[in-house]
Amino acid sequence: MFIKGMTYGWNSKRGDYRQPYALDSLKKLKETGSEWIALAFYTLQPNIYSTDIPFDYGVTMTDRDIEHAVKQAHELGLKVCLKPVVNSADGIWRAHIGFPEEEGAQPYWDAWFRSYTNFLCHYAELAEELGCEMFCLGCEMVATEKKTEHWTAVIQRVRQLYSGPVTYNANHGTEEGIAWFDQVDLIGTSAYYPVASRPGDSEAAMLEKWLPIREKLERLHAKFGKPIAFLEIGCRSALGCAAMPWDFQHTDLPFSEEEQANFYSSVIKTFWDQPWFAGFFWWDWSVSLYPLEEAKQNRGFDIYGKKAEQVLKEWYAKPRIGSESFV
């Protein structure tokens, strides 16, 4: 099983999945050769120290939204990884959600994990009912990852409700700190590794930077015996973004589809033939796409109408065999 995938749906508001433009976007996503989507959506806890994860009617996608998107994807022949995410309403990155490791903190950890388990179980049950082909347990929850006993209990509870393969989306550079990767079916990571030394760097330079990263991830695979996939990976079409692929804030950078295309090509060439590597969910494909004639002005992560789209189409059209199964 090899994932030729794309993230779809992020930063959409309630009701967006059920609009005509969403189906049009999903059809264009399918035309890239993608066979999977990660349907990624979020809710907000009040701040990084909150112990309660609420359903926010003004923010959180409804089950009706999710059901509609999954059914449309399945009708197009796309497999779905359901990816519920918790963000913090105070604007601090979710990696910092957690509590200090000091005496008296344990009740707070217990309370947060109770709430998080309830949050996940709701969507695990929904994923089972809708026939989603994979379920993601969390995304870049770095401060929580040291709580092995809590995560073990979360995974056991999810598996009682969802019968398919489960994964967890670590963050680049922190994958080796997770002791409980033996309990997932697929190790996932956000592979926003900086692989450029200067703006406009060449594909050859990026290829060289990817090699030690590949060696590191292969060691992680050997440690746990699990295939590894990039649950998130991408780069904006802006000059200098291959040196900071995670960046979404520097909106003043000049447009550069070449740098984005070099990033895509270098990643795929490095990992495509590795038998332990399970594939890609690129970041990301918008529910509401810009008009094609505006592609050369768009400096976001989307690849629609850009050189990176052609790179991806050419690779996704190729057969890929020999990956280790995670099912």
C-alpha positions as a printed Julia matrix, in Angstrom:
327×3 Matrix{Float64}:
   0.0    0.0     0.0
   1.46   3.35   -1.09
  -0.31   6.63   -0.36
  -0.57   9.05   -3.24
  -2.37  11.66   -1.2
  -3.2   15.29   -0.55
  -4.55  17.14    2.48
  -7.98  18.6     1.82
 -10.27  20.8     3.84
  -8.0   22.64    6.24
  -9.1   26.08    7.41
 -12.53  25.6     5.93
 -15.51  27.0     7.77
 -18.69  25.14    8.63
 -20.72  24.35    5.53
 -17.84  24.74    3.05
 -17.59  21.02    2.3
 -21.2   21.07    1.09
 -20.79  23.89   -1.43
 -20.56  23.31   -5.22
 -17.05  24.75   -5.3
 -15.91  22.02   -2.88
 -16.89  19.24   -5.26
 -15.21  21.08   -8.15
 -12.04  21.38   -6.05
 -12.16  17.7    -5.09
 -12.46  16.7    -8.76
  -9.41  18.81   -9.62
  -7.54  17.2    -6.71
  -8.37  13.79   -8.16
  -6.92  14.9   -11.51
  -3.47  15.2    -9.92
  -3.42  11.4    -9.66
  -4.1   11.49   -5.94
  -5.74   8.37   -4.55
  -6.13   9.55   -0.93
  -7.16  12.65    0.95
  -6.46  13.54    4.55
  -9.66  15.29    5.58
  -8.2   17.69    8.13
 -10.31  19.92   10.38
  -9.97  21.38   13.87
 -11.66  22.51   17.01
 -10.31  25.03   19.53
  -9.56  24.63   23.19
  -9.51  28.02   24.97
  -5.75  28.1    25.62
  -2.78  25.74   25.81
  -3.39  25.05   29.51
  -7.09  24.3    29.2
  -8.28  20.85   30.27
 -11.5   21.03   28.25
 -11.86  20.54   24.49
 -15.29  21.89   23.53
 -17.34  21.5    20.4
 -17.48  25.07   19.13
 -20.5   25.43   16.86
 -18.96  28.46   15.2
 -15.69  26.71   14.38
 -15.85  22.92   14.45
 -16.99  21.07   11.33
 -20.29  19.33   11.9
 -20.68  15.58   11.4
 -22.98  16.42    8.5
 -20.15  18.38    6.83
 -17.72  15.54    7.33
 -20.14  12.89    6.12
 -20.77  14.89    2.94
 -17.04  15.31    2.21
 -16.25  11.64    2.85
 -19.1   10.48    0.62
 -18.02  12.79   -2.19
 -14.43  11.57   -1.9
 -15.53   7.94   -1.98
 -17.76   8.57   -5.0
 -14.67   9.89   -6.8
 -12.71   6.79   -5.83
 -10.57   8.54   -3.21
  -9.65   6.91    0.09
  -9.96   9.01    3.24
  -7.78   9.48    6.3
  -9.94  11.32    8.83
  -7.78  13.83   10.69
  -9.38  15.71   13.59
  -7.03  18.28   15.15
  -7.08  20.36   18.34
  -5.76  23.9    18.12
  -5.5   26.57   20.8
  -7.73  29.64   20.58
  -4.97  31.82   22.07
  -3.01  31.42   18.81
  -0.16  29.44   20.38
   0.91  26.43   18.31
  -0.73  23.16   19.36
   2.69  21.65   20.04
   2.67  23.58   23.34
  -0.65  22.23   24.62
   0.15  20.56   27.94
   1.25  21.15   31.51
   4.57  21.5    33.37
   6.22  18.35   34.64
   6.07  19.21   38.3
   4.36  17.99   41.43
   0.65  18.59   41.29
   0.41  18.61   37.49
  -0.9   15.06   37.13
  -4.61  15.9    37.65
  -4.38  18.43   34.83
  -2.84  15.88   32.47
  -5.49  13.35   33.44
  -8.29  15.83   32.82
  -6.93  16.92   29.45
  -6.48  13.37   28.22
 -10.03  12.52   29.33
 -11.33  15.37   27.21
  -9.03  14.52   24.3
 -10.08  10.87   24.4
 -13.74  11.91   24.22
 -12.93  14.21   21.29
 -11.07  11.48   19.4
 -13.58   8.75   20.14
 -16.38  10.79   18.62
 -14.49  10.99   15.33
 -13.16   7.43   15.51
 -16.75   6.22   15.69
 -17.7    8.51   12.8
 -14.73   7.25   10.75
 -15.9    3.68   11.29
 -19.48   4.5    10.3
 -18.37   6.33    7.14
 -15.85   3.69    6.1
 -12.8    5.95    6.29
  -9.72   3.98    5.32
  -7.44   5.47    7.99
  -7.7    7.49   11.19
  -5.18  10.01   12.52
  -4.87  10.17   16.32
  -3.36  13.62   16.56
  -1.15  16.2    14.92
   2.05  17.78   16.28
   1.0   17.45   19.94
   4.65  17.61   20.94
   4.3   18.53   24.63
   1.9   15.62   25.21
   3.96  12.95   23.49
   6.03  12.08   26.56
   2.87  10.85   28.31
   3.19   7.28   27.04
   0.66   5.72   29.42
  -1.97   8.26   28.49
  -1.38   7.81   24.75
  -1.49   4.04   25.16
  -4.92   4.33   26.77
  -6.1    6.72   24.03
  -5.05   4.3    21.27
  -6.67   1.33   22.99
  -9.93   3.25   23.33
  -9.89   4.37   19.69
  -9.27   0.81   18.51
 -12.42  -0.28   20.32
 -14.4    2.01   18.01
 -12.42   2.07   14.77
 -11.29  -1.09   12.99
  -9.0    0.42   10.35
  -5.34   1.45   10.49
  -4.4    4.29   12.83
  -1.55   6.75   12.55
  -0.14   9.7    14.47
   1.26  12.88   12.89
   4.5   13.83   14.66
   6.45  16.98   13.85
   9.68  17.05   11.89
  12.71  16.68   14.13
  10.81  15.26   17.1
   9.83  11.84   15.71
  12.51  10.0    17.68
  11.13  11.19   21.03
   7.9    9.17   20.77
   8.14   5.87   22.66
   4.69   4.57   21.73
   5.07   4.38   17.95
   4.97   0.59   18.3
   1.22   0.95   18.93
   0.25   2.64   15.64
   0.0    0.99   12.24
   1.77   3.78   10.4
   4.25   6.37   11.68
   3.38   9.8    10.35
   5.25  13.07   10.45
   5.0   16.64    9.24
   8.13  16.63    7.08
   8.7   20.37    6.85
  12.46  19.9     6.88
  14.44  22.95    5.7
  16.33  21.68    2.64
  17.44  24.93    1.01
  20.43  27.01    2.01
  19.37  30.12    0.11
  16.32  31.46   -1.71
  15.95  29.86   -5.12
  18.17  26.9    -4.27
  18.52  24.13   -6.85
  16.88  20.74   -6.82
  20.33  19.15   -6.62
  21.12  21.07   -3.43
  17.82  20.0    -1.91
  18.41  16.36   -2.85
  21.69  16.44   -0.93
  19.96  17.86    2.16
  17.28  15.14    2.07
  19.73  12.23    2.27
  20.61  12.45    6.0
  16.92  12.97    6.78
  16.1    9.8     4.88
  18.76   7.9     6.82
  17.36   9.16   10.12
  13.81   8.14    9.25
  14.97   4.74    8.05
  16.5    4.18   11.49
  13.16   5.13   13.05
  11.47   2.56   10.83
  14.01  -0.08   11.86
  13.43   0.68   15.55
   9.65   0.17   15.44
   9.17  -1.95   12.33
   6.47   0.4    11.06
   6.18   2.05    7.65
   6.58   5.84    7.63
   4.52   8.36    5.69
   4.57  12.12    5.43
   1.19  13.03    6.93
   2.03  16.61    6.03
   4.61  17.94    3.64
   4.69  20.94    1.36
   6.18  24.29    0.55
   4.6   27.57   -0.52
   5.26  28.96   -3.99
   7.31  31.82   -2.59
  11.02  32.6    -2.76
  12.9   31.25    0.25
  10.18  28.89    1.49
  12.17  25.69    0.89
  14.38  26.91    3.76
  11.27  27.17    5.97
   8.63  24.92    4.38
   6.28  25.32    7.36
   6.01  29.07    6.82
   2.61  30.6     6.15
   3.2   34.06    7.61
   5.69  35.76    5.28
   3.1   36.75    2.7
   5.34  39.49    1.26
   7.87  37.04   -0.25
   8.08  37.04   -4.06
   6.23  34.36   -6.03
   8.4   31.37   -7.0
   6.8   28.29   -8.44
  10.29  26.99   -9.31
  11.32  26.72   -5.66
   8.09  24.94   -4.8
   8.51  22.56   -7.75
  12.14  21.83   -6.78
  11.01  21.01   -3.24
   8.35  18.61   -4.52
  10.66  16.93   -6.98
  13.53  16.53   -4.5
  11.29  14.96   -1.85
   9.69  12.49   -4.23
  12.99  11.45   -5.83
  14.52  10.84   -2.4
  11.75   8.68   -0.92
   9.77   7.17   -3.79
  11.61   3.85   -4.03
  12.25   3.26   -0.33
  10.36   0.07    0.65
   9.7    1.31    4.2
   8.23   4.59    2.97
   4.42   4.62    2.69
   3.69   7.85    0.87
   2.56  11.45    1.03
  -0.28  13.69    2.13
   0.81  17.01    0.61
  -0.12  20.25    2.34
  -2.54  21.31    1.09
  -5.44  21.59   -1.38
  -8.07  24.23   -0.66
 -11.81  23.52   -0.66
 -12.29  26.76   -2.61
  -9.59  27.11   -5.27
  -8.42  30.34   -6.85
  -9.22  30.79  -10.57
  -6.64  29.08  -12.77
  -5.57  32.39  -14.3
  -4.52  33.57  -10.82
  -2.21  30.62  -10.15
   0.92  32.62  -11.01
   0.09  35.18   -8.34
  -0.82  32.74   -5.59
   1.95  32.31   -3.02
   0.24  29.72   -0.87
   0.72  25.99   -0.42
  -1.76  25.08   -3.16
  -0.2   23.7    -6.33
  -3.2   24.03   -8.64
  -2.01  25.49  -11.96
   1.64  25.65  -10.83
   4.78  23.73  -11.85
   4.62  21.59   -8.71
   1.27  20.24   -9.88
   2.9   18.93  -13.06
   5.7   17.37  -10.99
   3.16  15.6    -8.83
   1.03  14.45  -11.77
   4.05  12.88  -13.48
   5.08  10.97  -10.35
   1.59   9.97   -9.27
   1.0    8.53  -12.76
   3.82   6.03  -12.16
   3.2    2.64  -10.56
   4.7    2.26   -7.11
   5.05  -1.24   -5.71
   6.89  -2.81   -2.82
   5.84  -0.66    0.14
   5.4   -2.4     3.46
   1.75  -2.86    4.33
   0.25  -0.96    7.26
  -3.18  -2.6     7.03
